[in-house]
Amino acid sequence: MDGRFVRVEVFTDTPGHGNPAGVVVASQPIPDPLQRRWSESVRQPGNGFVWPAAPGTFHARFHTPGKEVGLSGHTALACAHAVLSGSSGGAQRVRLKSRTADLEIERADGMLWITLPRPVLEPFDAPLTRIAKALRMDADGFLLTTRVARTGDGDLLLPVASFIDLVALTPDFDTLAAIATELGTRGFCVFSTRTQDPASHVQSRFFAPQIGLNEDI
């Protein structure tokens, strides 16, 4: 099988400070078992696999070290960068056909812009006291005026009160993984309006230890 491997750091201009992903660009479909073995071996937080579907369009699959996922934004951007950087015709736009959505990605002004599908959210009755303990956070640290929601990919969106410093959280990942397995959820996204960057309105952290990704950074 012809192909090449590219390691990309997303969301940064400084090497070593981005969100890393490994991308395999192949000339033909990559079997699912091979994708899993590669992801478990390379163990990048995001592992992408792409091969041609049509002119300007590629099939794409996304994996963490522990599991295939339907959508990973930073891995999709890494896949687009790998494809566009290897294009001999100077293409500036690519479509990725994942298992769950078609993603349009365009290079403009020296950056990549991705159009994501609108998320589908539903209220979720989460055991907040247990989750707070696993996060090693104050039991009353969740913002109860905002409902916990669950995404179509099974991630919990957990609003945190502004007196909690998200950056200082040091979760108990074993306990968090056990709760995720019990709930049948993929990950925990904790978010707050308390931010380090004054230009940002919301700050978040994402934990998914049960699929081999303690934190997606």
BAFI-3210 file (N, C-alpha, C; in Angstrom, 3 decimals, decimal comma, padded with zeros to 6 digits):
// residues 217
n [1|2|3|4|5|6|7|8|9|10|11|12|13|14|15|16|17|18|19|20|21|22|23|24|25|26|27|28|29|30|31|32|33|34|35|36|37|38|39|40|41|42|43|44|45|46|47|48|49|50|51|52|53|54|55|56|57|58|59|60|61|62|63|64|65|66|67|68|69|70|71|72|73|74|75|76|77|78|79|80|81|82|83|84|85|86|87|88|89|90|91|92|93|94|95|96|97|98|99|100|101|102|103|104|105|106|107|108|109|110|111|112|113|114|115|116|117|118|119|120|121|122|123|124|125|126|127|128|129|130|131|132|133|134|135|136|137|138|139|140|141|142|143|144|145|146|147|148|149|150|151|152|153|154|155|156|157|158|159|160|161|162|163|164|165|166|167|168|169|170|171|172|173|174|175|176|177|178|179|180|181|182|183|184|185|186|187|188|189|190|191|192|193|194|195|196|197|198|199|200|201|202|203|204|205|206|207|208|209|210|211|212|213|214|215|216|217]
n.u [000,847|000,695|001,724|001,989|003,269|002,366|003,079|001,282|000,957|-001,688|-003,504|-001,508|001,403|003,823|006,201|005,694|003,753|001,202|-001,850|-001,390|-001,453|-001,377|-001,164|-002,050|-001,709|-003,038|-003,114|-005,186|-008,043|-007,714|-007,543|-009,756|-008,714|-005,958|-005,837|-006,505|-004,360|-002,204|-002,884|-002,869|-000,213|001,284|000,088|-000,689|-002,605|-004,662|-005,398|-005,334|-006,669|-006,589|-007,838|-008,259|-011,500|-012,892|-012,182|-010,668|-011,880|-011,811|-011,925|-012,134|-010,936|-011,016|-009,132|-008,550|-005,884|-007,160|-009,644|-011,850|-013,305|-016,193|-015,906|-013,305|-012,192|-009,602|-008,036|-009,181|-008,495|-005,727|-005,586|-006,540|-004,521|-002,342|-003,167|-003,553|-001,018|000,436|-000,477|-000,066|-001,173|-001,697|-004,046|-006,647|-008,770|-010,566|-012,591|-013,640|-014,830|-016,200|-017,144|-019,410|-020,031|-019,787|-017,067|-016,097|-013,159|-011,080|-008,266|-007,254|-005,970|-003,622|-004,444|-006,358|-009,758|-012,570|-015,727|-018,072|-020,550|-023,761|-024,111|-025,957|-027,688|-028,667|-030,468|-028,916|-028,899|-026,577|-024,329|-023,330|-022,003|-020,297|-018,766|-017,551|-015,948|-014,223|-012,929|-011,492|-012,524|-014,333|-017,395|-019,607|-019,006|-020,044|-022,033|-025,181|-027,276|-027,153|-027,953|-026,636|-025,443|-025,551|-023,671|-024,073|-021,985|-021,626|-020,390|-020,155|-021,191|-020,146|-020,944|-019,006|-018,622|-017,526|-015,701|-014,062|-010,900|-010,117|-007,690|-006,171|-007,163|-006,710|-007,449|-008,690|-007,992|-008,530|-010,862|-012,553|-012,630|-013,972|-016,491|-017,285|-017,461|-019,524|-021,659|-021,824|-020,661|-018,517|-016,621|-015,635|-016,362|-015,415|-016,340|-015,998|-016,780|-014,709|-011,658|-008,264|-007,342|-008,191|-009,508|-011,047|-014,205|-015,031|-013,567|-012,195|-011,717|-010,980|-011,646|-011,031|-010,414|-011,097|-010,946|-008,325|-007,303|-006,323|-006,365|-007,435|-005,443]
n.v [-001,196|002,122|005,112|007,859|009,256|011,847|014,042|016,360|019,463|021,055|024,148|025,995|028,131|027,520|025,061|022,078|023,052|022,605|020,808|017,562|015,372|012,390|011,550|009,347|009,245|007,637|005,704|004,031|002,318|001,893|-000,863|-001,474|-002,976|-002,498|000,263|000,443|-000,972|000,623|003,073|002,336|001,760|004,076|006,082|008,823|011,646|012,190|010,289|010,065|008,811|008,816|008,509|008,605|009,602|010,957|013,504|016,044|015,152|013,107|009,971|009,674|008,657|008,643|008,228|007,688|006,706|004,531|003,995|004,123|007,155|009,109|011,767|014,089|017,166|018,473|016,461|016,167|018,656|018,305|016,197|017,494|019,412|017,705|016,547|018,812|019,975|018,091|018,263|018,594|020,433|022,790|022,976|024,465|023,722|021,064|018,153|016,050|012,857|011,504|008,907|009,928|012,455|014,881|016,913|020,179|021,803|024,584|026,430|029,601|032,871|031,948|030,098|027,197|026,550|025,072|023,646|022,608|020,098|021,015|020,562|017,992|018,093|016,743|016,844|015,584|013,467|013,607|012,085|014,287|014,779|012,581|012,793|015,261|014,616|012,762|014,467|015,808|018,122|020,824|019,841|021,411|022,662|022,638|024,416|024,868|026,204|025,865|023,363|020,042|018,560|016,092|015,038|013,982|012,237|011,170|012,635|014,357|017,585|019,771|022,321|024,592|026,375|029,803|030,190|028,037|026,906|025,808|025,086|024,186|021,702|018,295|015,443|012,239|009,787|007,040|006,630|008,384|007,174|004,810|005,792|006,860|004,524|003,223|005,005|004,881|006,801|008,903|010,992|013,727|017,012|019,777|023,090|026,692|030,133|031,498|032,520|032,258|033,829|037,043|037,609|035,451|033,855|031,519|028,784|025,501|022,013|018,674|015,352|011,913|009,226|006,517|005,760|005,786|008,346|010,479|013,325|015,566|017,736]
n.w [000,000|-001,010|000,591|002,972|006,016|008,214|010,821|012,643|014,321|015,701|016,059|016,848|016,558|017,456|017,715|019,571|021,240|020,416|019,473|018,938|016,073|014,180|010,777|008,220|004,860|002,215|-000,872|-001,356|000,136|003,695|005,704|008,492|010,788|010,486|010,771|013,509|014,735|014,007|015,266|017,970|018,224|017,394|018,925|019,023|020,221|018,400|015,519|012,125|009,041|005,612|002,254|-001,321|-002,540|-004,517|-007,016|-005,161|-002,858|000,025|001,705|005,229|008,405|011,953|014,903|018,404|020,680|021,857|020,637|017,769|016,626|015,740|014,938|015,001|015,581|015,572|014,498|011,988|010,850|010,795|008,964|006,641|006,309|005,762|003,348|001,630|001,702|000,391|-002,162|-005,606|-007,266|-005,986|-004,456|-002,483|-001,023|000,538|000,829|003,405|003,920|006,534|008,909|010,047|009,042|006,352|005,821|005,159|004,345|004,186|003,002|003,906|004,142|005,274|007,124|008,193|007,710|009,058|008,386|010,500|011,323|012,664|016,112|017,816|020,729|023,879|026,978|029,980|032,763|034,873|037,245|039,196|041,626|041,980|039,645|040,059|042,266|041,056|039,327|041,116|042,260|043,826|045,370|044,891|042,564|039,981|037,611|038,290|037,151|034,474|032,223|032,148|029,192|026,579|023,813|020,353|019,906|022,340|024,360|027,468|028,310|030,610|032,656|034,517|037,562|037,922|039,974|040,013|039,028|036,038|034,864|036,955|037,638|038,503|037,521|038,754|036,849|036,558|038,076|036,720|034,214|034,877|035,574|033,122|031,566|032,915|032,443|029,740|028,148|026,107|026,641|028,849|028,850|030,398|031,063|031,282|031,968|032,993|031,970|030,705|028,686|027,858|025,492|024,965|025,378|026,559|028,284|028,119|029,055|028,056|028,804|028,336|029,419|029,247|026,626|026,024|026,078|028,133|028,376|025,919|024,446]
ca.u [000,000|001,448|001,224|002,983|002,849|002,651|002,683|000,885|000,515|-002,805|-003,836|-000,326|002,496|005,052|006,373|005,644|002,690|-000,089|-002,606|-000,764|-002,177|-000,645|-002,032|-001,589|-002,350|-002,843|-003,664|-006,314|-008,621|-006,903|-008,429|-010,017|-007,760|-004,666|-005,988|-006,439|-003,003|-001,353|-003,239|-002,408|001,248|001,799|-000,457|-000,944|-003,964|-005,526|-004,774|-006,215|-006,373|-007,314|-007,548|-009,114|-012,873|-013,204|-011,314|-010,874|-012,619|-011,116|-012,461|-011,334|-011,283|-010,355|-008,936|-007,689|-005,106|-007,963|-010,945|-012,233|-014,341|-016,875|-015,433|-012,277|-011,932|-008,187|-007,506|-009,663|-007,642|-004,430|-005,759|-006,626|-003,176|-001,513|-003,625|-003,298|000,423|000,969|-001,120|000,819|-001,895|-001,947|-005,433|-006,884|-010,006|-010,706|-013,746|-013,376|-016,046|-015,991|-018,250|-020,593|-020,319|-018,905|-016,426|-015,479|-012,022|-010,500|-007,111|-007,416|-005,216|-002,596|-005,041|-007,364|-011,089|-013,389|-017,163|-018,508|-022,012|-024,385|-024,232|-027,255|-027,511|-029,836|-030,207|-028,431|-028,907|-025,253|-024,026|-022,368|-021,174|-019,243|-017,875|-016,745|-014,927|-013,229|-012,154|-010,846|-013,093|-015,347|-018,652|-020,573|-018,317|-020,774|-022,994|-026,452|-028,247|-027,012|-028,144|-025,647|-025,921|-024,787|-023,596|-024,333|-020,839|-021,596|-019,594|-020,908|-020,798|-020,336|-020,670|-018,316|-018,734|-016,356|-014,705|-013,205|-009,806|-010,032|-006,294|-005,597|-007,754|-005,854|-008,439|-008,408|-008,417|-009,091|-012,256|-013,290|-012,846|-015,000|-017,789|-017,618|-017,888|-020,843|-022,663|-021,811|-020,307|-017,170|-015,703|-016,147|-015,899|-015,747|-016,129|-016,273|-016,585|-013,440|-010,662|-006,927|-007,186|-009,317|-010,215|-011,886|-015,427|-015,189|-012,394|-012,645|-010,797|-011,705|-011,042|-011,646|-009,408|-011,498|-010,597|-006,886|-006,980|-006,581|-006,810|-007,211|-004,870]
ca.v [000,000|003,372|006,109|008,639|009,627|013,236|014,435|017,760|020,103|021,938|025,249|026,663|028,530|027,180|023,604|021,552|023,681|022,408|019,574|016,721|014,302|011,688|011,312|008,464|009,532|006,434|005,744|003,115|002,150|001,304|-001,751|-001,057|-003,538|-001,833|001,576|000,288|-001,362|001,805|004,050|001,824|001,770|005,445|006,680|010,255|011,908|012,003|009,517|010,177|007,973|009,358|007,973|009,319|009,197|011,637|014,687|017,009|014,523|011,957|009,267|009,962|007,970|009,280|007,324|007,954|005,478|003,420|003,765|004,966|008,135|009,580|013,084|014,753|018,404|018,764|015,432|016,522|019,745|017,714|015,449|018,462|019,974|016,697|016,396|020,031|020,185|017,137|018,452|019,185|021,463|023,973|023,013|025,224|023,240|019,613|017,591|014,789|012,080|010,657|007,975|010,613|013,746|015,410|018,105|021,075|022,499|025,512|027,221|031,017|033,764|031,189|029,216|026,262|026,799|023,869|023,764|021,442|019,939|021,539|019,461|017,620|017,948|016,351|016,923|014,324|013,461|013,097|012,019|015,382|014,673|011,588|013,329|016,299|013,958|012,194|015,593|016,423|019,467|021,045|019,172|022,405|023,415|022,688|025,512|024,166|026,964|025,428|021,919|019,154|018,045|015,000|015,205|012,794|011,338|010,623|013,447|015,172|018,985|020,021|023,717|024,740|027,717|030,628|030,172|026,877|027,099|024,598|024,747|023,543|020,391|017,107|014,379|010,833|009,270|005,696|006,775|009,040|006,153|003,879|006,482|006,937|003,190|002,980|005,860|004,678|008,065|008,888|011,911|014,767|018,352|020,766|024,415|027,800|031,485|031,993|032,209|032,832|034,810|037,988|037,622|034,254|033,899|030,245|027,913|024,129|020,891|017,469|014,139|010,673|008,208|005,131|005,446|005,961|009,765|011,134|014,676|016,064|019,050]
ca.w [000,000|-001,062|001,528|003,711|007,359|008,570|012,177|012,575|015,556|015,357|016,982|017,386|015,676|018,156|017,839|020,923|022,025|019,765|019,666|017,918|015,390|013,133|009,616|007,150|003,566|001,408|-002,225|-001,414|001,470|004,751|006,478|009,877|011,759|010,335|011,403|014,953|015,150|013,850|016,294|019,255|018,222|017,298|020,150|019,024|020,714|017,240|014,437|010,970|007,881|004,465|000,934|-002,279|-002,834|-005,777|-007,081|-004,082|-001,765|000,612|002,857|006,423|009,651|013,089|016,039|019,549|020,888|022,349|020,005|016,638|016,946|014,543|014,536|015,809|014,852|015,334|013,596|010,652|010,359|010,481|007,703|005,550|006,114|005,113|001,957|000,857|001,605|-000,574|-003,460|-006,619|-008,010|-005,178|-004,002|-001,264|-000,391|000,509|001,536|004,082|004,162|007,698|009,148|010,568|008,405|005,319|006,363|004,196|004,951|003,209|003,419|003,590|005,019|005,970|008,132|007,737|008,272|008,933|008,593|011,262|011,389|013,876|017,074|018,372|022,170|024,661|028,426|030,543|034,222|035,226|038,687|039,297|042,832|041,704|038,621|040,702|043,073|040,133|038,795|042,293|042,231|044,857|045,045|044,400|041,520|038,719|037,487|038,219|036,361|033,088|032,175|031,531|027,909|025,972|022,371|019,561|020,033|023,684|025,278|028,404|028,419|032,036|032,982|035,792|038,134|037,635|041,047|039,786|038,079|035,217|034,588|038,136|037,875|038,330|037,690|039,001|035,548|036,690|038,517|035,643|033,184|035,354|035,462|031,695|031,134|033,530|031,806|028,300|027,511|025,535|027,286|029,728|028,488|031,429|030,483|032,196|031,431|033,536|030,952|030,839|027,613|027,898|024,212|024,893|026,182|027,261|028,326|028,370|029,025|027,627|029,339|027,846|029,750|028,944|025,228|025,880|025,900|029,413|028,063|024,565|024,702]
c.u [000,883|000,857|002,357|002,378|003,282|002,204|002,445|000,542|-000,480|-002,978|-002,596|000,588|003,844|005,182|006,402|004,525|001,297|-000,761|-002,156|-001,704|-001,247|-001,594|-001,334|-002,393|-002,031|-003,496|-004,883|-006,859|-007,688|-007,810|-008,559|-009,021|-006,387|-004,714|-005,854|-005,023|-002,073|-001,613|-002,746|-000,892|001,814|001,354|-000,403|-002,346|-005,012|-004,751|-005,744|-005,728|-007,216|-006,879|-008,580|-010,510|-013,298|-012,260|-011,658|-011,584|-011,885|-011,986|-011,545|-011,865|-010,432|-010,304|-008,201|-006,812|-005,967|-009,216|-011,093|-013,354|-014,944|-016,326|-014,393|-011,853|-010,466|-007,558|-007,960|-008,826|-006,260|-004,494|-005,794|-005,261|-002,286|-001,879|-003,249|-001,807|001,066|000,383|-000,170|000,144|-002,205|-003,378|-005,547|-008,123|-010,058|-011,966|-013,333|-014,703|-015,758|-017,167|-019,537|-020,948|-019,359|-018,376|-015,763|-014,365|-011,325|-009,305|-007,311|-006,643|-004,191|-003,126|-006,025|-008,671|-011,963|-014,851|-017,648|-020,031|-022,544|-024,582|-025,667|-027,041|-028,810|-029,496|-029,787|-028,358|-027,609|-025,064|-022,930|-021,459|-020,015|-018,263|-016,976|-015,634|-013,831|-012,355|-011,306|-011,221|-014,102|-016,682|-019,689|-019,996|-019,026|-021,826|-024,378|-027,517|-028,174|-027,075|-026,932|-026,249|-024,996|-024,832|-023,932|-023,207|-020,715|-020,714|-020,523|-020,335|-021,166|-019,961|-020,105|-018,427|-017,424|-015,328|-013,767|-012,154|-009,632|-008,592|-005,690|-006,158|-006,745|-006,723|-007,842|-008,903|-009,002|-010,562|-013,103|-013,594|-013,944|-016,388|-018,223|-018,117|-019,285|-021,940|-022,781|-021,486|-018,857|-016,205|-016,427|-015,533|-016,364|-015,432|-016,575|-016,101|-015,354|-012,328|-009,319|-006,700|-008,392|-010,120|-011,152|-013,090|-015,590|-013,870|-012,869|-011,459|-011,609|-010,935|-011,783|-010,702|-009,791|-011,258|-009,126|-006,437|-007,289|-007,081|-006,464|-006,744|-004,584]
c.v [001,246|004,362|006,870|009,019|011,055|013,455|015,947|018,246|021,197|022,992|025,904|027,115|028,113|025,668|023,162|022,098|023,449|021,114|018,595|015,680|013,677|011,329|010,377|008,791|008,372|006,585|004,852|002,912|001,440|000,429|-001,299|-001,656|-002,879|-000,436|001,463|-000,051|-000,160|002,807|003,619|001,866|003,186|006,283|008,210|010,489|011,778|011,261|009,499|009,324|008,470|008,662|008,537|008,715|009,723|012,826|015,698|016,455|013,275|011,302|009,547|009,167|008,569|008,315|008,035|006,711|004,274|003,099|004,627|005,902|008,659|010,884|013,578|015,991|018,628|017,715|015,690|017,640|019,221|016,928|016,397|019,073|018,983|016,546|017,616|020,293|019,243|017,272|019,146|020,320|022,710|024,099|023,750|024,748|021,715|019,218|016,246|014,103|011,115|009,703|008,712|011,904|013,997|016,757|018,897|021,861|023,323|026,237|028,660|031,840|033,004|030,258|028,265|026,516|025,584|024,199|022,492|021,321|020,510|020,400|019,233|017,315|017,509|016,458|015,559|014,460|012,806|013,059|013,032|015,276|013,711|012,106|014,404|015,685|013,371|013,282|016,262|017,907|019,601|020,454|020,139|023,228|023,475|023,792|024,923|024,926|026,621|023,905|021,217|018,600|016,937|015,171|013,894|011,789|010,771|011,371|014,244|016,574|019,456|021,457|023,854|026,186|028,479|030,643|028,964|027,215|025,813|024,143|023,954|022,141|019,275|015,878|013,042|010,087|007,863|005,771|007,403|008,038|005,186|004,508|006,556|005,602|002,876|003,758|005,605|005,938|008,024|009,766|012,948|016,103|019,313|022,149|025,499|029,121|032,153|031,567|032,852|033,949|035,754|038,021|036,421|034,390|032,644|029,488|026,514|023,175|019,638|016,235|012,911|009,496|006,798|004,782|005,770|007,396|010,490|012,563|015,014|017,515|019,804]
c.w [000,000|-000,069|002,178|005,064|007,650|010,013|012,174|013,978|015,190|016,455|017,589|016,261|016,256|018,290|019,297|021,773|021,440|020,161|018,586|017,332|014,357|012,004|008,634|005,894|002,640|000,045|-002,382|000,001|002,441|005,610|007,931|010,874|011,681|010,943|012,915|015,418|015,077|014,974|017,672|019,365|018,253|018,491|020,150|019,597|019,608|016,167|013,262|009,813|006,718|003,183|-000,034|-002,413|-004,203|-005,861|-005,979|-002,865|-001,298|001,667|004,041|007,607|010,763|014,276|017,168|019,715|021,275|021,567|018,758|017,084|015,649|014,018|015,526|015,043|014,560|014,426|012,163|010,048|009,985|009,171|006,512|005,261|005,370|003,639|001,124|000,690|000,588|-001,955|-004,437|-007,373|-007,218|-004,714|-002,672|-000,508|-000,505|001,270|002,119|004,375|005,322|007,851|009,525|009,842|007,253|005,807|005,253|004,905|003,870|003,813|002,947|004,609|005,858|007,047|007,467|008,475|008,006|009,196|009,242|011,229|012,690|014,873|017,513|019,853|022,828|026,141|028,971|032,059|034,713|036,738|039,036|040,522|042,604|040,670|039,213|041,534|042,197|039,517|039,875|042,363|043,356|044,419|044,487|043,250|040,182|038,747|037,256|037,448|034,875|033,052|031,594|030,246|027,422|024,461|021,662|019,608|021,443|024,655|026,197|028,447|029,817|032,373|034,399|036,264|037,984|038,762|040,937|038,734|037,280|035,020|035,742|038,388|037,595|038,540|038,112|037,764|035,633|037,096|037,416|034,522|033,597|035,252|033,998|031,173|031,665|032,812|030,303|027,534|027,050|026,311|028,112|029,311|029,571|030,872|031,445|031,473|032,045|032,580|031,278|029,834|027,624|026,598|024,058|025,813|027,036|027,208|028,672|028,453|028,734|028,076|028,807|028,143|029,345|027,488|024,957|025,704|027,214|029,217|026,629|024,699|023,421]
res [m|d|g|r|f|v|r|v|e|v|f|t|d|t|p|g|h|g|n|p|a|g|v|v|v|a|s|q|p|i|p|d|p|l|q|r|r|w|s|e|s|v|r|q|p|g|n|g|f|v|w|p|a|a|p|g|t|f|h|a|r|f|h|t|p|g|k|e|v|g|l|s|g|h|t|a|l|a|c|a|h|a|v|l|s|g|s|s|g|g|a|q|r|v|r|l|k|s|r|t|a|d|l|e|i|e|r|a|d|g|m|l|w|i|t|l|p|r|p|v|l|e|p|f|d|a|p|l|t|r|i|a|k|a|l|r|m|d|a|d|g|f|l|l|t|t|r|v|a|r|t|g|d|g|d|l|l|l|p|v|a|s|f|i|d|l|v|a|l|t|p|d|f|d|t|l|a|a|i|a|t|e|l|g|t|r|g|f|c|v|f|s|t|r|t|q|d|p|a|s|h|v|q|s|r|f|f|a|p|q|i|g|l|n|e|d|i]
***
